[in-house]
Amino acid sequence: MKKALVTGGAGFIGRWLVKKLLNEGIDVWVVDNLENGCKENLNEFKNDSKLRDVVFADILDVPKLQSLFTDKPDIVFHLAAQINVHESLENPGKSYLSNIQGTYNVLEACRPNLTKLMLMGTCMVYDVADSKGAITENHPVKPASPYAGSKLGAEVLAESYFHGYGLPLITCRPFNTYGPFQKNNMEGGVVSIFVKKELDGEELQIFGDGTQTRDLLYVEDCVEFLFKAANNEKAIGQIINAGLGEDVAIKDLAAMVCSDPNRIKYVTHHHPQSEIQKLLCDYSKAKSMLDWKPQTDLKTGIQKIRQWFQSQPDLG
């Protein structure tokens, strides 16, 4: 891998992936429409000669997208997507266009030179884990929102290019990822939201009774997983999970972040049908195939994101 294109490269996970690729000496091209990402996420790399081009455009803009293939990237990391579950329930068409039509555009751009594609999936496509077990790649799927459905549809479409055209494809399904540079609004993750509200002296709101669980993966561990998968020939044609391998109830997460129980409030879930009650990752395939395992426990990850928020200008 000498040249990489990252779609969604100005987003939360995208900017960490760009950082990793640049640190590895890889030439990087980025495309991002800035709906979820922001220009400032890439400021750290603006003087790095290996960051060859940053195009602020949508992957639905076919000419702009195809122009990024002029230099024939060795791999495309496809992270660009509509990622907000709640928004997808309000506007399913947007999920379809961004996640299925957009992925089709990327696949078509990859097809002429059979450019390797690392497709970012999501754990939200899975059915709930049972009370004791964890979710493997063979676990039943049950998309409970247009977001999850469109992401699963994108995977199936990409798989058809793998089987039909021989396009090298790796599908990565990281579980709930968190860390610095993640938004702390409804487009962000629960850890970011809770930590920011705790620092601002605000209430931490929990949807429902808080017994729903999440497997929380620190962002640098996630990026290491993506990088290892992209560099392993055994991963081609595979779907691979990554997570911490431990789940935590949302009410317990809130208590970890905020020591004052009076600041933790339970509210009615506005889209309860999209809630997955238990998410727990079995990452044994990533461990055996990629020699990958997470390095950051939840307590350490929370502290890292707290320190990052405290370093931001708006917090003084």
C-alpha positions as CSV (number, residue, x, y, z in Angstrom):
1,M,0.0,0.0,0.0
2,K,1.6,3.2,-1.2
3,K,-1.5,5.4,-2.1
4,A,-4.8,5.5,-0.3
5,L,-8.1,7.3,-0.8
6,V,-10.2,7.9,2.3
7,T,-13.8,8.8,1.8
8,G,-15.2,10.6,4.8
9,G,-11.6,11.4,5.7
10,A,-12.5,14.6,7.6
11,G,-14.8,12.8,9.9
12,F,-14.2,11.3,13.4
13,I,-12.8,7.9,12.5
14,G,-11.6,9.2,9.1
15,R,-9.2,11.8,10.5
16,W,-7.6,9.1,12.8
17,L,-7.3,6.8,9.8
18,V,-5.6,9.6,7.8
19,K,-3.2,10.2,10.7
20,K,-2.3,6.5,10.8
21,L,-1.8,6.2,7.0
22,L,0.4,9.4,7.0
23,N,2.4,8.0,9.9
24,E,3.0,4.8,7.9
25,G,4.4,6.9,5.0
26,I,1.4,6.4,2.7
27,D,0.3,9.1,0.2
28,V,-3.3,10.0,1.1
29,W,-6.2,11.6,-0.8
30,V,-9.4,12.6,1.1
31,V,-12.9,13.3,0.0
32,D,-15.5,14.6,2.4
33,N,-18.7,16.6,2.1
34,L,-18.3,18.0,5.6
35,E,-21.8,17.0,6.7
36,N,-20.3,14.9,9.5
37,G,-16.7,15.9,9.3
38,C,-15.0,19.3,9.5
39,K,-12.0,20.9,7.9
40,E,-10.4,21.5,11.3
41,N,-10.1,17.7,11.9
42,L,-7.3,17.7,9.3
43,N,-5.5,20.8,10.4
44,E,-2.8,18.7,12.1
45,F,-1.7,17.3,8.7
46,K,-2.0,20.4,6.5
47,N,1.8,20.7,6.1
48,D,2.4,17.0,5.5
49,S,3.5,16.5,1.9
50,K,2.0,12.9,2.0
51,L,-1.5,14.4,2.3
52,R,-1.8,14.8,-1.5
53,D,-5.2,16.3,-1.9
54,V,-8.4,17.1,0.1
55,V,-11.6,17.5,-1.9
56,F,-14.6,18.8,-0.1
57,A,-17.3,17.1,-2.2
58,D,-20.0,14.5,-1.9
59,I,-19.4,10.9,-3.2
60,L,-22.7,11.4,-5.0
61,D,-20.8,13.9,-7.3
62,V,-19.5,11.2,-9.7
63,P,-17.0,13.5,-11.7
64,K,-15.4,14.8,-8.5
65,L,-15.2,11.3,-7.1
66,Q,-13.7,9.8,-10.3
67,S,-11.1,12.6,-10.5
68,L,-9.6,11.2,-7.3
69,F,-8.8,8.0,-9.1
70,T,-6.5,9.7,-11.6
71,D,-3.4,8.8,-9.5
72,K,-4.7,5.2,-9.2
73,P,-4.9,4.6,-5.5
74,D,-3.9,1.1,-4.2
75,I,-6.8,1.1,-1.8
76,V,-10.0,3.0,-1.0
77,F,-11.1,3.2,2.6
78,H,-14.8,3.9,2.2
79,L,-16.0,5.6,5.4
80,A,-18.3,8.2,4.0
81,A,-21.9,7.6,5.0
82,Q,-25.1,8.9,6.5
83,I,-24.5,7.8,10.1
84,N,-27.3,9.1,12.3
85,V,-29.8,6.4,13.2
86,H,-32.5,8.8,14.3
87,E,-32.2,11.0,11.2
88,S,-32.5,7.9,9.0
89,L,-35.9,7.1,10.6
90,E,-37.0,10.7,9.8
91,N,-35.5,10.8,6.3
92,P,-34.8,7.3,4.9
93,G,-34.2,8.5,1.4
94,K,-31.0,10.3,2.6
95,S,-29.7,7.0,4.0
96,Y,-30.4,5.3,0.7
97,L,-28.6,8.0,-1.4
98,S,-25.6,8.3,0.8
99,N,-25.0,4.7,1.8
100,I,-26.2,2.7,-1.2
101,Q,-26.0,5.1,-4.2
102,G,-22.8,6.5,-2.7
103,T,-21.3,3.1,-2.3
104,Y,-22.3,2.2,-5.8
105,N,-20.4,5.2,-7.1
106,V,-17.3,4.2,-5.2
107,L,-17.6,0.6,-6.4
108,E,-17.9,1.8,-10.0
109,A,-14.8,4.1,-9.6
110,C,-12.9,1.1,-8.2
111,R,-14.0,-1.4,-10.8
112,P,-11.9,-0.4,-13.9
113,N,-8.6,-1.1,-12.1
114,L,-10.0,-3.5,-9.5
115,T,-8.9,-1.1,-6.8
116,K,-9.0,-2.8,-3.3
117,L,-11.9,-1.5,-1.2
118,M,-12.1,-1.5,2.5
119,L,-15.8,-1.0,3.3
120,M,-16.8,0.4,6.7
121,G,-19.7,-1.6,8.0
122,T,-21.5,-1.3,11.3
123,C,-22.5,-3.5,14.3
124,M,-26.0,-2.0,14.0
125,V,-26.9,-4.5,11.2
126,Y,-26.9,-7.3,13.8
127,D,-29.7,-8.8,15.7
128,V,-29.5,-8.5,19.5
129,A,-26.9,-10.7,21.2
130,D,-28.3,-13.3,23.6
131,S,-28.0,-12.9,27.3
132,K,-24.6,-14.7,27.5
133,G,-23.2,-14.9,24.0
134,A,-21.3,-12.4,21.9
135,I,-21.8,-11.5,18.3
136,T,-19.7,-13.2,15.6
137,E,-19.7,-12.4,11.9
138,N,-22.2,-15.3,11.4
139,H,-24.7,-13.8,13.8
140,P,-28.2,-13.1,12.4
141,V,-28.7,-9.6,11.0
142,K,-31.8,-7.6,11.8
143,P,-31.5,-3.9,10.6
144,A,-33.8,-1.9,12.8
145,S,-33.4,1.5,11.0
146,P,-32.9,2.7,7.5
147,Y,-29.3,3.6,8.5
148,A,-28.7,-0.1,9.4
149,G,-30.6,-1.3,6.4
150,S,-28.8,0.9,3.9
151,K,-25.4,-0.1,5.4
152,L,-26.3,-3.7,5.0
153,G,-27.5,-3.1,1.5
154,A,-24.1,-1.4,0.7
155,E,-22.3,-4.5,2.0
156,V,-24.4,-6.8,-0.2
157,L,-23.8,-4.6,-3.2
158,A,-20.1,-4.6,-2.6
159,E,-20.1,-8.3,-2.2
160,S,-21.6,-8.7,-5.6
161,Y,-18.6,-6.8,-7.1
162,F,-16.3,-9.1,-5.2
163,H,-17.9,-12.2,-6.6
164,G,-19.0,-10.8,-10.0
165,Y,-15.9,-8.8,-11.0
166,G,-13.2,-10.0,-8.6
167,L,-13.0,-6.6,-6.9
168,P,-10.8,-7.1,-3.8
169,L,-13.1,-6.3,-0.9
170,I,-12.7,-6.3,2.9
171,T,-15.8,-5.5,5.0
172,C,-15.0,-4.2,8.5
173,R,-17.7,-4.0,11.2
174,P,-16.3,-2.2,14.2
175,F,-18.6,-1.9,17.2
176,N,-19.5,1.4,18.9
177,T,-16.4,3.6,18.4
178,Y,-15.5,6.6,20.6
179,G,-12.7,9.0,21.2
180,P,-11.3,12.5,20.6
181,F,-12.7,14.4,17.6
182,Q,-16.1,12.7,17.9
183,K,-19.1,14.9,17.9
184,N,-21.0,15.3,21.2
185,N,-24.5,15.8,19.7
186,M,-26.9,13.2,18.3
187,E,-24.5,12.4,15.5
188,G,-21.8,11.5,18.0
189,G,-21.4,8.6,20.4
190,V,-22.8,8.1,23.9
191,V,-19.3,8.3,25.5
192,S,-18.6,11.7,23.9
193,I,-22.1,13.0,24.8
194,F,-21.9,11.9,28.4
195,V,-18.3,13.2,29.0
196,K,-19.1,16.6,27.5
197,K,-22.3,17.1,29.5
198,E,-20.5,16.0,32.7
199,L,-17.8,18.6,32.1
200,D,-20.3,21.3,31.3
201,G,-22.3,20.6,34.5
202,E,-25.3,19.4,32.5
203,E,-27.7,16.4,33.0
204,L,-26.8,13.1,31.4
205,Q,-29.9,11.8,29.7
206,I,-30.5,8.1,29.2
207,F,-33.1,6.8,26.8
208,G,-35.3,4.2,28.3
209,D,-34.3,2.3,31.4
210,G,-30.5,2.3,30.6
211,T,-30.2,-1.5,30.7
212,Q,-29.3,-1.6,27.0
213,T,-25.6,-2.4,26.5
214,R,-22.9,-1.3,24.2
215,D,-19.5,-2.7,23.3
216,L,-17.3,0.4,23.2
217,L,-14.1,0.5,21.0
218,Y,-11.5,3.2,21.4
219,V,-10.9,5.0,18.1
220,E,-7.1,4.3,17.8
221,D,-7.8,0.6,18.3
222,C,-10.5,0.8,15.6
223,V,-8.1,2.4,13.2
224,E,-5.4,-0.2,13.9
225,F,-8.0,-2.8,13.1
226,L,-8.9,-1.2,9.8
227,F,-5.2,-0.8,8.8
228,K,-4.4,-4.4,9.6
229,A,-7.4,-5.7,7.7
230,A,-6.5,-3.6,4.7
231,N,-2.9,-5.1,4.7
232,N,-3.9,-8.7,5.1
233,E,-4.6,-10.8,2.0
234,K,-6.5,-13.3,4.0
235,A,-9.0,-10.6,4.8
236,I,-10.1,-10.2,1.2
237,G,-13.7,-11.4,0.8
238,Q,-14.2,-11.5,4.5
239,I,-16.5,-9.7,7.0
240,I,-14.6,-9.0,10.2
241,N,-15.8,-7.6,13.6
242,A,-13.9,-5.5,16.0
243,G,-14.8,-4.5,19.5
244,L,-13.6,-4.4,23.1
245,G,-15.2,-7.8,23.8
246,E,-17.0,-6.3,26.9
247,D,-20.3,-4.6,27.0
248,V,-21.5,-2.0,29.5
249,A,-25.1,-1.0,30.4
250,I,-25.7,2.7,29.4
251,K,-26.8,3.4,33.0
252,D,-23.5,2.0,34.3
253,L,-21.6,4.0,31.7
254,A,-23.3,7.2,32.9
255,A,-22.3,6.4,36.5
256,M,-18.7,5.9,35.4
257,V,-18.6,9.3,33.8
258,C,-20.6,11.2,36.4
259,S,-20.4,10.6,40.1
260,D,-23.5,12.6,40.9
261,P,-26.6,10.4,40.5
262,N,-28.9,13.5,40.6
263,R,-27.4,14.6,37.3
264,I,-28.4,11.3,35.5
265,K,-31.9,11.5,34.1
266,Y,-34.0,8.9,32.3
267,V,-36.1,10.0,29.3
268,T,-38.5,8.5,26.9
269,H,-36.8,7.0,23.8
270,H,-38.0,8.9,20.8
271,H,-37.3,5.9,18.4
272,P,-37.4,2.8,20.7
273,Q,-37.9,0.5,17.6
274,S,-34.3,1.3,16.6
275,E,-32.8,0.3,19.9
276,I,-30.7,-2.8,20.2
277,Q,-30.9,-4.1,23.7
278,K,-27.5,-5.9,23.9
279,L,-24.4,-5.4,21.7
280,L,-21.3,-7.5,22.6
281,C,-18.6,-8.2,20.1
282,D,-16.8,-11.5,19.5
283,Y,-13.5,-10.3,17.8
284,S,-11.9,-13.8,17.7
285,K,-11.8,-13.7,13.9
286,A,-9.8,-10.4,13.9
287,K,-7.5,-11.8,16.6
288,S,-6.7,-15.0,14.7
289,M,-6.7,-13.6,11.2
290,L,-5.2,-10.2,11.8
291,D,-3.3,-10.6,15.1
292,W,-5.4,-7.7,16.4
293,K,-6.9,-7.1,19.8
294,P,-8.0,-3.8,21.5
295,Q,-5.4,-2.1,23.7
296,T,-7.5,0.5,25.5
297,D,-9.9,-0.4,28.3
298,L,-13.1,1.7,28.8
299,K,-11.8,3.5,31.9
300,T,-8.7,4.6,30.1
301,G,-10.6,5.6,27.0
302,I,-13.0,7.8,29.0
303,Q,-10.1,9.5,30.6
304,K,-8.5,10.2,27.2
305,I,-11.6,11.8,25.8
306,R,-12.1,13.8,29.0
307,Q,-8.6,15.2,28.7
308,W,-9.2,16.0,25.0
309,F,-12.4,17.9,25.7
310,Q,-10.6,19.8,28.5
311,S,-7.9,20.8,26.0
312,Q,-10.4,22.4,23.6
313,P,-10.7,26.2,23.6
314,D,-14.4,26.3,24.3
315,L,-13.8,24.7,27.7
316,G,-11.1,27.2,28.6
